[in-house]
Amino acid sequence: MALSQEFYFHDPDERPWVVNAGCRDSDADTFFPGPDGDAELAVRICMGCPVRQECLDWAIEIRIAYGVWGGTTERERRRFLRKTA
């Protein structure tokens, strides 16, 4: 399933930036590699994304626990949240 089918089902008033997301045509499995999976490809896609910061801010704001968002892994976001708590 392409990420666009799962990720972009949203209220455009809530996250208007998703229409410009670099991952919109990517396979969702790339961004949800599992505990022992490799997130390198997902992070590389995110680094070239024009809305990477918006995505990261949103993931941190609603505390998304799984997957790569805004170029960060689950572990990186947990670490960031602990530092800012």
C-alpha positions in Angstrom: 0.0 0.0 0.0 1.4 3.4 -0.9 1.8 5.8 2.0 -0.5 8.2 0.2 -3.5 5.9 0.6 -2.9 5.5 4.4 -1.2 8.8 5.4 -3.1 11.3 3.4 -6.6 10.4 4.6 -6.8 13.5 6.7 -8.6 16.8 7.3 -6.8 19.3 5.1 -7.4 22.0 7.6 -5.4 20.0 10.2 -2.4 19.1 8.1 -2.4 21.0 4.8 1.3 20.4 4.3 0.9 16.7 3.5 0.1 17.4 -0.1 3.7 18.4 -0.5 5.2 15.5 1.4 8.1 13.7 -0.3 6.8 10.3 0.9 3.3 10.6 -0.6 4.1 8.1 -3.3 6.3 5.8 -1.2 5.5 2.4 0.2 4.4 2.7 3.9 6.6 -0.3 4.8 9.6 1.9 4.1 8.6 4.3 6.9 7.5 1.5 9.3 10.5 -0.8 9.2 9.8 -2.6 12.5 12.1 -2.9 15.6 14.9 -4.6 13.7 14.4 -2.9 10.4 16.5 -0.4 8.6 15.1 3.1 8.5 18.0 4.5 6.3 15.9 4.8 3.1 13.0 6.5 4.9 15.3 9.0 6.5 17.0 9.7 3.2 13.6 10.4 1.6 12.7 12.7 4.5 15.9 14.7 4.2 14.9 15.9 0.7 11.3 16.6 1.7 10.1 20.2 1.5 7.8 19.7 4.5 10.1 17.7 6.7 9.9 20.2 9.6 6.1 20.4 9.6 6.0 16.6 9.6 8.4 16.3 12.5 6.6 19.0 14.5 3.3 17.2 14.0 4.7 13.8 15.0 6.2 15.3 18.2 3.0 17.3 19.0 0.7 14.3 18.8 3.5 11.9 20.0 3.5 9.4 17.2 5.2 6.3 18.7 6.0 4.4 15.5 7.7 4.9 12.2 9.9 7.5 10.6 8.5 11.0 10.6 10.2 14.2 9.7 13.5 12.3 9.2 13.5 10.9 12.7 13.2 7.4 14.0 11.0 6.4 17.0 14.1 6.3 19.2 15.2 9.8 18.2 11.8 11.3 18.9 11.6 9.6 22.3 15.1 10.9 23.1 14.0 14.4 22.0 10.9 14.3 24.2 12.8 13.2 27.2 15.3 16.1 26.8 12.5 18.6 26.4 10.4 17.3 29.3 
